[in-house]
Amino acid sequence: MNKVILCGRLTRDPEVRYSSGENQTAVARYTLAVDRRFKRQGDEQTADFINCVVFGRGAEFAENYLHQGTKIIAEGRIQTGSYTNKDGQRVYTTDVVVENQEFAESKAASANNAGGYQQAAPSRPEPTQAAGDGFMNIPDAIEEELPFKV
């Protein structure tokens, strides 16, 4: 079994590219800073910086909604690979191929806790509370951006 679950903050905005060919697929790459659970006595908190890649609709979601400093939970698998660089040297890679990603905190908490990481997100209509039924109304302008059908 190859299963990874990470919780961390993006170190920079996702880098998104599209595959060439007839059926272009979005490919997003980002790095998550994941705090280590324990620290040595006297040391500051340390983090691991984990390279992540996500494809298709998930990559489009990352491009539109994830920004430097955003705290997310990413679920996927580890994938290793290698390539030969321009100097003829073999370079080995380890990435997490993200299959599911979601926000780990509210937008307001993210802005307060980002420590300078948060960048202004594009303005979008805010959901409004419906009268008494417990569900939020989704503004019409945002429906086509959602990763599911309303």
Phi and psi in degrees as a GROMACS rama.xvg file:
@    title "Ramachandran Plot"
@    xaxis  label "Phi"
@    yaxis  label "Psi"
@TYPE xy
-128.564  95.8898  ASN-2
-136.919  131.39  LYS-3
-130.138  135.584  VAL-4
-128.429  123.695  ILE-5
-123.287  148.073  LEU-6
-131.865  118.496  CYS-7
-168.951  -175.611  GLY-8
-110.255  142.684  ARG-9
-68.2323  133.726  LEU-10
-81.4787  -19.434  THR-11
-160.027  170.799  ARG-12
-61.4617  146.937  ASP-13
-60.5743  143.708  PRO-14
-96.6872  118.822  GLU-15
-116.338  133.05  VAL-16
-132.71  163.827  ARG-17
-119.753  137.112  TYR-18
-66.8085  154.451  SER-19
-87.6415  165.867  SER-20
112.434  -175.415  GLY-21
-67.0321  -46.0311  GLU-22
-103.38  89.1223  ASN-23
-69.5688  135.32  GLN-24
-119.781  133.736  THR-25
-73.9827  139.692  ALA-26
-131.052  118.847  VAL-27
-112.525  139.155  ALA-28
-123.672  136.379  ARG-29
-150.961  164.642  TYR-30
-115.846  131.444  THR-31
-102.418  131.667  LEU-32
-91.9767  111.145  ALA-33
-111.377  116.047  VAL-34
-62.5444  139.035  ASP-35
-74.023  147.645  ARG-36
-67.1394  -39.7561  ARG-37
-121.295  152.678  PHE-38
-128.481  152.349  LYS-39
-72.41  150.076  ARG-40
-60.3388  128.253  GLN-41
90.4663  -15.4533  GLY-42
-89.4948  155.212  ASP-43
-78.6641  164.49  GLU-44
-57.8487  135.677  GLN-45
-113.762  158.491  THR-46
-134.788  155.191  ALA-47
-102.024  142.604  ASP-48
-109.616  109.455  PHE-49
-111.358  124.106  ILE-50
-77.3302  132.264  ASN-51
-126.617  148.544  CYS-52
-136.048  139.284  VAL-53
-138.201  144.86  VAL-54
-116.382  159.855  PHE-55
64.9913  -134.117  GLY-56
-61.4703  -35.0241  ARG-57
-62.304  -37.1901  GLY-58
-68.1425  -39.3856  ALA-59
-65.6484  -38.6663  GLU-60
-60.679  -45.8429  PHE-61
-60.1981  -42.9799  ALA-62
-61.9917  -41.0473  GLU-63
-83.3553  -31.5782  ASN-64
-121.306  -19.4091  TYR-65
-98.286  135.52  LEU-66
-139.263  166.472  HIS-67
-51.7993  129.889  GLN-68
92.2307  -12.7841  GLY-69
-67.1225  132.2  THR-70
-93.0589  123.73  LYS-71
-132.179  165.175  ILE-72
-112.129  126.129  ILE-73
-119.031  134.883  ALA-74
-122.807  135.532  GLU-75
-177.677  -144.774  GLY-76
-140.478  155.599  ARG-77
-84.6961  137.156  ILE-78
-134.026  129.948  GLN-79
-106.425  157.703  THR-80
-163.417  -177.336  GLY-81
-156.537  157.972  SER-82
-152.415  165.774  TYR-83
-102.067  123.621  THR-84
-80.1678  -179.69  ASN-85
-64.6434  -19.1366  LYS-86
-90.2299  4.3751  ASP-87
81.1174  9.89249  GLY-88
-93.4262  143.933  GLN-89
-78.601  127.029  ARG-90
-116.484  128.769  VAL-91
-101.442  139.957  TYR-92
-124.135  150.773  THR-93
-136.685  122.065  THR-94
-130.385  157.057  ASP-95
-99.2579  119.404  VAL-96
-85.0412  109.526  VAL-97
-80.7877  126.643  VAL-98
-104.79  -22.8281  GLU-99
-149.248  136.473  ASN-100
-141.862  142.742  GLN-101
-151.345  159.012  GLU-102
-68.4344  141.908  PHE-103
-103.655  -4.30017  ALA-104
-156.519  164.631  GLU-105
-69.4855  163.193  SER-106
-61.0477  -40.409  LYS-107
-65.1639  -43.7922  ALA-108
-65.1038  -37.9776  ALA-109
-62.0257  -42.7386  SER-110
-65.6792  -36.3516  ALA-111
-76.2813  -33.0669  ASN-112
-99.5751  -3.30003  ASN-113
-72.4556  -18.6862  ALA-114
58.6993  44.6407  GLY-115
91.163  -5.63975  GLY-116
-78.1376  -30.0665  TYR-117
-70.2366  131.111  GLN-118
-110.415  157.863  GLN-119
-62.9179  127.739  ALA-120
-85.7349  153.101  ALA-121
-58.4846  143.372  PRO-122
-73.4183  135.677  SER-123
-137.312  151.767  ARG-124
-62.3374  141.256  PRO-125
-88.3389  141.142  GLU-126
-63.1647  149.768  PRO-127
-117.967  151.478  THR-128
-75.2066  131.042  GLN-129
-77.389  159.813  ALA-130
-75.9074  97.062  ALA-131
78.8634  -10.8241  GLY-132
-92.372  -3.75816  ASP-133
83.5812  -1.80989  GLY-134
-107.408  148.697  PHE-135
-88.6906  144.699  MET-136
-83.0653  131.625  ASN-137
-94.3291  124.161  ILE-138
-60.2277  145.501  PRO-139
-57.9368  -36.3788  ASP-140
-66.4982  -18.5167  ALA-141
-100.099  -11.37  ILE-142
-55.6628  -40.8433  GLU-143
-72.7361  -13.6628  GLU-144
-88.545  -16.051  GLU-145
-72.0754  143.047  LEU-146
-79.8843  15.2441  PRO-147
-148.566  164.66  PHE-148
-84.544  138.031  LYS-149
